[in-house]
Amino acid sequence: MRHNPRMSIQQLPSHLVNQIAAGEVVERPASVVKELVENSLDAGAQSVQVDVVAGGQKLIRIRDDGNGIERDELELALSRHATSKISSLDDLEAVVSLGFRGEALPSIASVARLSLVSRSIDSDSAWQVEADGGKVSRPSPAAHPQGTTVEVHDLFYNTPARRRFLRTERTEFGHIEKWMRRLALSHPQIAFTLTHNQRTVFKLTGARDTVAERQRIARLCGDAFAEQCIHIERIVEGIALSGWIGLPTFNRSQPDLQYWFVNGRCVSDKTLAHAARHAYRDVLFHGRYPAYVLNLTLDPKGVDANAHPAKHEVRFRDGRRVHGVVSQAIETALQDTRPGGHDVTPIPMTRDRVFNQQAMPLAGSPSRAAVQETLATYRAMATAPSLADLPDDAREVPPLGFAVAQLAGVYILAENSDGLVVVDMHAAHERITYEKLKKGFDDRELVRQPLLVPETLPVAENEAALVEDSGDALEKLGLVVERTGPGRVTVREVPALLRNADVASLLCDVLSDLAEAGSSNRVADESDELLATMSCHHSVRANRLLSIDEMNALLREMETTERADQCNHGRPTWTTITMSELDRLFLRGR
């Protein structure tokens, strides 16, 4: 058997230490861009320009108008663990800056040719230092406005193994653009410019209000999302949630348009993702993912940003509280996804004449008698009031307007101020019924049902320990569970509504949620699913003819029901065809 010869322990050279450390910070050109732009933001920059050549392999240039670096600190800035952002452990536990380790600049300088030019806010002149493979020059005078410019040439030129792992120019720039998009979304008030091979990819001005911010959202996330998202701003228990959430009608096949920022830092976090997913549970079509751009702001002491070398992950001191606040805030915002939102116009009394119309069936092949009946309806409509015939004091039209006909026993056709409204009557009534059932269930105290024969289940030891530690949380969910062995638990009581549910599967899912997110909504989800089934069976069915009065009553209930834009399964309940769209269909005005 071959044995490797014993090597003596020795201190590694400083340049090799820096190159090894650089592997944790500088993974690819996009890592360089991220770290340097975050430094610019920490320096108070209001404008950041990023120029990239050859996907960042040849040149990365970051220019900002921030506070700059003093002459005497330029060399120090390129040494390891030198930073102006923290000075003690207390500072680390309440860090508010994006960077804080003092590793980015020296790591980049150790694997590239770097030039750093800066003029501080209090200085009359600029100074420059250069680094080549970690060797730093003395500061020399330079011409530069207030702020800092960092140029990174020939990334990984002295570490060929790392350079060989880089992808194509297009791929590497794609990663850079992705990070720039995240940084621009997390700091909408900052102006950003990105160029590649001297071609401007985007140029964004600072957004000072929600209108300008929506325009930035459109530029970075697409017009479709910008047109179908709503602004959210909630502060609960010292935790602020702001940003943009997509309407349930705008959904994705993948979670590729989900951005989370915690205290301005782009993160990937299971607790936050789970909270958002739960908030959309009642309004999203199965197998689809919501879209959102959300900023979470909380006390820096309540979040650990030092959980990952790349600072992509965070840890919350009270994950359950954060989960609850976020989920409730998004769910509350989505409650207004109904026709007209809060602004439901009262129905004028003068509309009673319209309610007395008769429905005009449009389904099926018309018989001679049906034709005669329809003609009679037409003649009656000729004298019946329309929206245009109503007096001026009665022209307040509710969001869904007023019913005029029923199509194929499935759709309600109504007229509002915009044009034609089409409503799926079963889907709409299903949502109305579901929300009533949920409210009735939520208003009652949770009732537990003791099991006639307690169910003992085998579980992993860590799950058994979780049951032991989470007894109070499980009881709040209506589950009375005891640890009865190293790897066994016994379920004694379950929510009465779920007495026929699969206890083993339910408990397994609840424990999985508790382990991952610190909280669980499985009981509520199971209850909601049962109520959804009940509402589906008790809703109006297709081919049932409704009178005008019944159709209008359904429209009015939709306007006052939360989440009425979608049924319980996430399908849309109504749509509008505007007069301009109808005019285009029939070539009117040409």
N, C-alpha and C positions, 0 to 999 in steps of 0.2 A: 504494500500500500504506500502510495506516494505521500510524503509529508512536506508541507511548505516550510522552508527554513524560517526560524524565528527572527523577526525584525525588532530592533530596539525602538523604544518609544522616543519620539522626537517632536519638537515644536514645528508646526508647519509654517512655511514662509507667509508673510502677511498678504502678498499678492495672491497666493493660492487660496488662503482663507477667504479672501474677498470673492474670488471666482467661484468657490464652492457656495458661499452665502448668496451669490448672485443668482444661483439656480432656483432659490426659493422665491426671489423677488422678480427676476427677469426671465420669464418663461419664453416669451416671444416679443416681437416689436410692439404688439398691443399692450403688453405689460409696461413697457417703457412709456408709452403715451399716457396710460392711466396714471402711473405714479407721478409723472411730471405735471400733468394737468391738475391733479389733486394738489400738488405743491402750489401751483398758481392760484387755485381757489383758496387755499389756506392763507395765501399772501394778500388776500383781499382784492384780487383782480376782478375787474368788471368786463374785460374783454380778453379773450384767449384765441390765438391763432395757431393752428397746427398744420404744418407743411410736411408732407411725406413723399419720399421718392423710392420707387421700386419696392413698394409694400413695406417700407421701413427698414429694409436691409441695408440700403445705401445711406439714407438720410432721414432723420426725424428732427424737426425744428419746432420748438414750443416757444411762442412769444406772448408775454402778458404785460399788463399795465399795473401790476400789483405793487406792493410796498418795497420790493427790491431787497438786496443783500448788501450789507456794509462791506467795505474793502477788506477790513481786518477779519471778516468772517468767511470770505470766499474759499480759502484753502480748507478751513475747518468744515465747511459745508460738504466737502468731498471726502471727509474721513468718516469711518464707521461710527454709528451710534452717536452722532452729533446732531442735535435738533434744538429748535427754539420753541417747540410745542409742549413739551413736558419737562419737568425737572425733578419730580418725586413720584413715589408710588401713589400718593393721593391724586396727583394729576392724571396718572394712568387710569385710575378707577373712575374718573369723571372726564375722560377725554372728549373734546368737542371738535377737534380738528380731524381731517381725513387721514393725514399722515401723522406719525408720532414716534416711529422707531428709529429714524435717522439712518435708514438702510438704502433707500432708493438711489440717491446720487452716487454714493461710493460703489454700489453694486453695478450700476450702469457703467461708471467710469472704469471698472475693472475688466469689462468685456467689450469695450468700444473706445473709439476716439471721441472725446467729449470736449466741447467748448461751452463755457459758462460766462455770460456777460450780464452785468447787473448794475443798476443805478438805484440807490435807495431813495426813499422819499425825502430824506434830509440832506442828500448829497448834491453837489453842483456838477459832479462828473461821474462817469461810469468806469468800471474796472472789469478786467477779463482774466480768467484763468483757463488753462487747458490741461486735459488729462489724456494720457495715452497708455492704455493698459494698466491704469492705476497710478502712474507717475504724474504728479501734479506740478505745474509750473508756478512761478511766483506771479502775483497780480501785476497787470500792466494796464495803462490807461486805454480807454476805448470810447468810441462815440456811440451813445445809446440813450434813448429817452427813459423816463422813469419806468421801472419794471425790470423784467428779466427775460433773457433769451437763452435757451439751452439747445445746442446742436449736438446730435448724436450721429456720428459717421461710422460706417462699416461695423455694424453690430455683430458680435461674436467672431470678429476677424482673428482673434488670438485663441479661440476655443473652437477649432474646426468641427469637433464632434457635435457640439451644440448647433452649429450653423447647418450641418447636414440634415438635422431634424426639422428645419424650417420647411414650410410648404411653399407652394407657388406664390408668386407676387400677388395674384388676385386673391388667394385664400388669406394670406397674411393681412392684406389691406381690409378684407372683409371683417376680420377680427377687430382691427383698429376702428373701423366705421361703427361697429356694434358698440364698442366701449364709448366712443364719442357721442353716440346717440343716447346712451345711458346717462352720461355726464351732463349732456344738454337738457335732458328731461328732469334730472334731479336738481338742477340750478337754472330754472327758467328765466331768472332775472339777469343772467350773465350772457353776453354776446359771444358766440362761438363761430369760428371759421375753420373749415377743413378743406385742404387741397391735396390732391394726389397727382404726382407727375405734372405739376403746374396747372392742373385742371381743378376748378372749384367744385367740390362735391356738395357742400352746403355752406351758407352764410346766414347766420341767425342773429337778429338783434335781440337785445334784452326785452323780456316781456314784463310790462308794468301793471297789467290788469288781466282779468280772466279772458277777455276777448283776444288779446295778443297771445296769451298762453294757449288758447284753443288753436290759434293759427300755427303756433309752434308744434303743438300736438299733431296737427294735420300734416305738417312738413315731415315730422319724424316717424309718425305711426300710421299715416295714410289718411286720406280724406274720409273714407268710409267710417273709420273709428271716430274721427273728430265730429262727424255729423250724427253719430249714434252713441254719444257718451254724455254723461251728466257730471257736473262739478259737485264735489262733496267736500264739506268742511265741518268737522265735528271735534269738539273738545270734551272729553269725559274723564274725570278723575285725574287730571293733570296729563292725560295722553291726548295728543292732537293728531287727527287723521285728516289729510287733505289730498286733493288730486282729482283724478278723472276715472270713472268707472263706466264700462260699456253697458249699454242696454242689453237685456237678455236676448233681444233679436239679433244683436251683433255678437256672434260667438265663433269659436275657432275649433278646428279638429285637433289642434295641439296647444299646449300651454306656452305658445311662443310670443304672446303679446301680454305678458304679465311682468310688471316692473314694481319692485319694492325698494324704497329708500328709507333708511332709518337714520334720523339726524343728518340727512344729506348724503349718506353713504349707500351705494347700491349693494344690496345683499340678496342672498338666496336663503330663505328660512322656512322650515317645515311648519312652524307654528302659524306664521302669517299666511302661508299658502292654504293651510287647512281652514283657517278662519274665513278666508275669502270664499273657498269652495263651499263651506257650510252656508254662508250668507246667500249664495246663489241656488241653493238646493231645490227651492220650490219654483223656480222660474226658468231654469235652464233645461234644454232638451238633453235627453240621456246621451252620454258619450261625448258631449261638447264641453268646451272650456270657456270661461269668461275672459274678458280682456280688461286690463286696468293699468293705470299709472298712479301709484299711491305713495305718499310721503307720510311716514310715522315719526312724530316728534315727541320725545319724552325725556325725563331727567337722565342725563348721561350716566348717573350712578346706577340707574336701573337696567343698563345694558352693557354687556362686555363686548367691545369691538376688537379685542385682542385674542379672539378664539381661533383664528386661522392665519397662517403666514401671509396670505394674499388679502386678508381682511374681507373676504367674501361672505363670511358667516358671522353671526352674532349670537350671543346667549342673553336671554332675558332673566332677570332675577325673579320676576313673577310672571311666568309664561301664561298661566291660566288667566290672570287679569288682563294681560295684553290680548290674548285670544278672544276673551269675552267682549272687550271694548271694540276691537276691530270688527268682529263678526256682527255685533249689534249695530254699529255705525253704518256698515254697508247695507245690512238688511233694512234699516230704517230708511236709507236713501232709496232703496229699491221698492219700498212700499208705495212710492208715488208713481210707479210705472203703471199708470192708468190713464184713460183718456182725459186730458186736461189737467192732470196732476191735482194740485190743491185748488186750482182756479176753475171750479165747476160752476157754471152760470146757472142761476135759478131758472126754472121753467116759467115763462110768463103765463098768466091766466088766459090771455087771449089765444093761446095755442089750443085750447079745448076744441075749437072747430076742426083743427087738423087731426086731432086724435079720433074724431068721429068718422074718418075715412074708413073704407073697407080694404082689406088686404087684396093685392092683385097677384094671384098665383101665376107663376111663370113656368112651372115644371110640367113635364110630360107632353105627349102629343095631343094638341087641342082637338076636341070634337066640335061638331057644328054648334052644339049647345054651348060649349065652352067659349067658342068664338063669339057667339051672340052675347054671352055674359061679359066677356072681356070688352066688347064694343060698348056695352052699356056702362061698364066701369070707366072706359075712356070718356064717354059723354058726361058722366058724373064728375070726373076729374077736371073737365073743361071749366066747370063752375066752382070747383073746390079751390080754396086758397092755397097758394104756394108761398115759398119763402119771400119771393119778390112782392107778393100781394099784401103781405102783412103790414099793418101801420108801423110808422117809424119807432113808436114807443114799445113795439113788441118784437123788434128784430134781434134781440139777444138770443143767440143760438147756442145751445149746449154743445160740448165738444163732439158728441156723436150725432148731433142733429136730430131729425125726426124720421121715423120709419115711413116708407112708401110702398114696400112690397116684400114678399118672401120668395126666394129663388131656390127651386129644386128641393124644397123642404129642409134645406140645410143652412142657407145664408139669409140674413136680414139685410135688405138694401135700405139705406137711409140717406137723407140729404142734409148736409151741413153747409156752413158758409164757405168751405173750401171746394166742395164738389160732392162726389159720391162716396159714401161709407159702406163697406162690406163687412159684415160681422158673422163669424162662425157661431151660431147660436148655441150649439152643444158645448163647445169649448168655453164660451163666455159664461154660460150658466154653471158649468162645472167649477170654474174658478170662484164664482159667487157662492155656490153651495159649500165648497171646500173652506173658504175663509170663514163662513158662518160656523161650520162644524169645529174648526180650529179654535175660534174665539170661545165657543161654548166649552170646549175641552180645557183650554188654558185658564178659563175663569174658575174652574173647579180645582179643589185641592187634589194633588196626585194621590190616588188610592192604590195601595199595595194589596196584592192577592197572595196570601200564604199558600205554598204548595202543599198539597195533601201528602205527598211523599217528597221530601227534600231531595234535590238532585246533586249527587256528588260527581265532580268532574276532575279528570286528570289534567294538570297544567304544568308548565315549566316552573322551576323553582323561583325564577325571577318574577314570573306572573303571580305565583302564590304570595310572594313578598309584597308585590304591588297591591294585591287584595287586602293584605294585612295593613298596609300603610294608607290605603285610600278608602277605608270603611265609610267615613262620613260622606265623601264624594259619591260613592256608590249608592248610599241610602237616599241622597238627594235625587238620584235618578230612578228611585223606586226599587232598587236591588238590594236585598239583604244577603250578603255573601260572607262566609267565614272560612278562614284557612283551617283545614282539618288534618293537614299533614305537610311534609316537605314539598310534595308536588301534587297536592290535592286541595280542592276547595269545595264547599257545599253551598248551594243556592237554596235559600229558605223562602224568600218572597220575591215577587216580580210585580211590575206595574199591572194593575187589573186589566187595562186595555190590551195588554200583550200576553195574557195568560195562556194563549194557545201558540205563542211564538216558539221558535227553536231556541231554548234557553242557552244551550251550549254555544251555539253560533253567536247569539247576542252578546254573551259575556266575553267571548273571545274578541269580538270587534271592539267592545267597550275598553277592555284592557289594552288592546293595541293602540287605541286613540289616547288613552291616559299615558302610555309609555312614550308616544311620539309627540303629542301636543300638550300634554298636561291636563286635558279636559276631553270630554266626550259628548257627542250629541246623538249617539246611536239610538237611545231610547226615544228621543224626540223624533228622529228620522223614521223609526219603525212605526211610531204612532201616527206621524204625518202620512206615511204610506198607506196605513189602514184607513185613515180618514179620507185620503184621496180616492181610494177604491170605493168607499161608501158614497162620496160625492159624485163619482162617475156614474154609479148605478141610479142615483136619485136625480140626475140632471135630465133636462128635456132632450128627447131623442130626435134623430133625423126623421123627416117626413111627417112630423107633427105640425099641422097648420096652426099658426098663431094669428090672432087678430092684431090690428094696428095698435090697440091699447096694450096688449100683452107684449108686443115687440118694443114699444116705447118704454114700458115699465122695465124691461130687461136692459135697455140702453141706459136708463137713469141709474139702475143699480150698478152697472159697469163703471159709471163715472164716479161712484162713491166707494167702490171696492178696491182695496189695496192689491197691487200686482195684477190688475185686471187686463193688462196688455198681453198676458200669456196665460194659458191654461196650466193645470198642475204638472203637465208633462213638458212644459217649455214651448209648446206650439203657440204661435201668435193667435190672438182672438179676433183681431180686426185690422183693417187697412183702409187707406183713403186713396181714391183716384181723383186728383185735382181737375178743375175745369180746364186748365192749360194742357194737362195730359190728355184729356178727352178731346180737346180741340186738335191736338196733334194727330191723334188716331184718325180723326175724320177730315184732316187737312183743312180745317176751318181757318180762314184768314189768308189763305194762299191764292 
